[in-house]
Amino acid sequence: MLTTTPEIDVRALPPAHRHPTVFGVMAGLQPGGSMVVTSDHDPMSLRRQIETRHPEQFVWDYLEQGPEVWRV
């Protein structure tokens, strides 16, 4: 079975919809699954929320670290 990695570019979303959108995609991931989030700033507040909701259940890797685009 071929699976694709969801990529979410939150830059186009209103700020109030960014985190809920990411959590919605996360809810659909299979165990061991992954996704990529693209942002216009370092999404550390998102990381803290994920760590709080899902302690020790994910890995956070930077694919790109600014200054204009962050991808994790």
C-alpha positions as CSV (number, residue, x, y, z in Angstrom):
1,M,0.0,0.0,0.0
2,L,1.4,3.4,-1.0
3,T,1.0,6.1,1.6
4,T,1.9,9.8,1.2
5,T,3.1,12.2,3.7
6,P,0.6,15.0,4.3
7,E,2.1,18.5,3.8
8,I,0.4,21.4,5.5
9,D,1.3,24.9,4.5
10,V,-0.2,27.0,7.3
11,R,1.0,30.3,5.9
12,A,-2.2,30.5,3.8
13,L,-4.5,29.9,6.8
14,P,-5.8,32.4,9.2
15,P,-3.8,32.2,12.5
16,A,-6.7,30.9,14.4
17,H,-7.1,27.9,12.1
18,R,-3.4,26.9,11.9
19,H,-3.0,24.7,15.0
20,P,-6.5,23.1,14.7
21,T,-5.7,22.2,11.1
22,V,-2.4,20.6,12.1
23,F,-4.1,18.6,14.9
24,G,-6.8,17.5,12.6
25,V,-4.2,16.0,10.2
26,M,-2.3,14.5,13.1
27,A,-5.5,12.7,14.2
28,G,-5.6,10.9,10.9
29,L,-2.1,9.7,10.9
30,Q,-1.4,6.0,11.4
31,P,1.1,4.9,14.1
32,G,4.6,5.6,12.7
33,G,3.1,8.1,10.2
34,S,4.5,11.5,9.5
35,M,3.6,14.9,8.2
36,V,5.3,18.1,7.1
37,V,4.3,21.5,8.4
38,T,5.4,24.7,6.6
39,S,5.2,28.0,8.4
40,D,6.4,31.6,8.2
41,H,7.9,31.5,11.7
42,D,9.5,29.0,14.0
43,P,6.4,26.9,15.2
44,M,7.6,26.4,18.7
45,S,4.2,27.1,20.3
46,L,2.8,24.3,18.1
47,R,5.6,22.0,19.3
48,R,4.8,22.7,22.9
49,Q,1.1,22.0,22.3
50,I,2.0,18.7,20.6
51,E,4.3,17.7,23.4
52,T,1.6,18.5,26.0
53,R,-1.1,16.5,24.2
54,H,1.1,13.6,23.0
55,P,4.1,13.3,25.3
56,E,6.9,11.1,24.0
57,Q,4.8,10.1,20.9
58,F,6.5,12.1,18.2
59,V,9.8,13.3,16.8
60,W,10.2,17.0,15.7
61,D,12.8,17.5,12.9
62,Y,13.5,20.7,11.2
63,L,13.8,20.3,7.4
64,E,14.2,24.1,6.9
65,Q,14.9,26.8,9.6
66,G,14.1,30.2,8.3
67,P,14.6,33.0,8.1
68,E,11.4,33.2,5.9
69,V,10.3,29.6,5.8
70,W,10.3,26.9,8.5
71,R,9.5,23.2,7.6
72,V,9.2,20.6,10.3
